Amino acid sequence: MDNLARPPLVNAVGDAFVRNILSDGSLSVVSPLIMFLSDGQHHPAMRASGKAAKAALLADIAHFMHISHGRHPGLVENAAQKITDEAAGDWLIQAIDGMLSERAFLNRLTVTAGPIRRLAGQSKIDALVEIQAKSFQMLATSDRKGCSAGAAIAFVLDWHQTRPLLDIVAEQMGFTPSALTLPSVTDCAQLAHKLEGSDSYRRAMAFGAEQTLMQQRGLWHLVVARHVEMLAS
């Protein structure tokens, strides 16, 4: 994951945009979850409370990611309806195809995980996750030119940062994760450079990216909070 934080230099504009997104993404939030699950792999004698917390965490990750990003159309498909810049054509095709594979992956994770553990205030949590899913849709379909592009690029980059956690979840459920086929970090930097360069467009891109990352971090913070509660119970 370390190389994701320092993508190769493509150009000044695209590189700066990508670095800002990666530095502000969800990696810092999911890192403790990766450590917890990875440590558990090497400690088969984990206490019963730890095993219960691990099972609950696996289910939470699968279900909350599926609710937010496992439906069609998702953020990328919605954004594609708003991004008219021809330079984004190939990137969008690859991103749409990549998310088709990711949705199938999320669906398998959810089915394999089984139901989530319902904690106190579960109905409020369910409502919050649904609201966040709608927020992703609003950002992707914004009429502000550039916002959709920023949201889509930020989403793909953040997915690169958090996909290793999903891989661990799959492995602990007993199956091999599918290959990630979304546009690479370098592809995202190249696209950010190619898109319209007006100040207003760039500001809108930055806004779309920032808001998308905020929603995504919020989703992961919710997973972390439930995990902490499970560990304490």
N, C-alpha and C positions, 0 to 999 in steps of 0.2 A: 504493500500500500504506500510505502514511502515515495515511490516514484510518481504517484499521482499528485503529490503535493508540489512537485517541481517538474512540470511538463517541459519538453524541449522547446527552445525558443523558435517560434515560427515567424513572428513579426511583432512589432511593438504593440499595436492595438489589440490583436487577437490574444497575444500572450498575456498582456495585462488583464484583460477581461477574464480569461480563464483562471489566472492565478487568484484574482479576487474572489471568484466563485469557490474555488477549492479551499481557500483559507477560511471562508465563511460558511462552509458546508456542514454536513452532518457527521463527518468522521469523528470529531471529538466527542460527540454524544454516543455513538455506537461502539467506540473503542472499549469501554468497560464491559459491554455485553460480549464482544468478541473474546475478551480476556476470560470472562466467566465461563463461557461455553468451551473455550479451548482448554482451560485448566481442568474442567470436568471430564474431558476426554482421557486425561491421564490419571484420574483419581476414581477408579471404579468403586472404591469403598466410601464414596461420598455419603454423608449423612442423609437420612430420609427427607429432612426438610429441604436440603439442597437439591435432591433429586426432584422433589415436587416443584420447587422453584424453577428448575431447569425445564421441566415438562411444560409448565405454565408459560415460561418465556418463549419457548419454541412455538407454542400455539398463538401467543400474542403477536409475535413477529409475523407469522404467516397470515393470520386473519386481518390484522390492521393494515398490512401492506396490500393485501388483496382488496379490501374495501376501498382503499384510497387509489390504487393503481391497477387493479386487476379487471376493471370493467372496460368495455369498448363502447364508444370511443374514449380514449384517455387523454391525458394532457398533450401528448405529442400529436395525436390525430386531430384534436381540436385546434391546436396551434397551426397545424398545416393548412387549415381552412382560412387562416388569417395572414399567413406569410406569403406575400406575393412576389418577393424578390427571387428572380430566376437562379441566383447564385446558391439558393438554399435547396434547390430541387433534389439533387442526388443525396444530400445529407438527410433530407426529410424522408426519402424513400427508404434509406437504410435504417433510420430511426423508427419508422413505422413498422418495418419488417422485424426489427430487433425487439420492439415492444410486443409484437405478436407472440414471439417466442417467450418473452419474459412473463406475459400473462399466463401462458400454459404452465410455466414453471411455478408461478405463484399459486395457480389452481391446484397443482399437485401438492405443493407444500401445505395448503389449507386442508385438503382432503386427508392427507396423511397425518396431520397434526391432531385432528379431532377438534371437539368444541373447546372454546376458551373457558377459563375459570371465571365465573361471575363474582366480582367483588362488590363491596358496598358502593352504591352510587353508579352501578353499571349502566343504567339507562342514560344518565348524564354523559358518561363516557361514550356510549354508542352515538348519542346525538352530536357530541363534539367531533367525532371522527367523520360523521356524515357532513358536518359543516365544513370541515377542512377539505373533504373531497370536492365539495362545491366551490370552495375557494380556488382550488387548482383549476377547475373548469373556467371560472371567471377570469383568471389571469391568462389562460390560454386563448380565450375568445375575446380579449379586450380589443376595443376599437382603436385604442391608442397605438399608432404605428410604431413597431419596434418592441412593444411589450411582450407579444406572443413569442417572438424570436428569443428574447432574453429568458423568458420562462422555460422554453423548450430546451435551450442550450444548458441552462442551469440544472434542469431536471436530469438530463442525460449525464452531465458531469457528476452530479451528486449520486446518481445511481451507481456510477463506477466506484465511488468511494464506499458505498454501503453494500454493494453486491457481495464482497467477501463474507459478510455476516450471513447473508442468505445462503451462501455456499456451505457454511458451517452448519446452518440449520438443516439443510438437506442431508448432509453427511451424517448428522446425528440422528436423522430419521431413517437412515439406512439406504439412501439412494444417491447416485452420482448427479450433481447439478449439471444442468445444460450449459453449453458454452454461451458466453455473453457476446452478442453480435451487434450491439449498439455502436454508433460512431465513436471512434476513439477520442482521447483527450486532444490529440493533435488535430484530428478532423474538426473538433469543436472550435479550436483556436483558429484554424484556417477559415471556418465559416464566419466567425465573429469579425474577422478582418475583411472579408469579402462583402458583408452586408452594408447597406447604405451608411454613409459616414457623416450625415448631418448631426449637429449637436442635439437636436430634438429627438432624433432616432436613437442616438446613443444613450441619452438620458432615459428614454422609455425602455430600452434594452436593460439598462442597469436596474431600473425599477422592477421590471418583470422578474429579473434574476433574484434580486434581493427578497421580494415578496414570496417567490417560490421556495427559496431556501428557508425563509422564516417558517412557512407552513410545514415544510418537510422536517425541520428541526423540532418543531412543536409536536409532530407526530411521533418522532423518536423519543422525545422527552416523556411523552405519555407512556410509551412502552417501558422506559427506564423506571418511571415512578411506580408503575404496577409491579415491576420486578423487585424493587426495593421493598414494597409492601409485602410481597410474597416471602421474601427472605426474612422479614421481621415477624412474620406470623408463626 
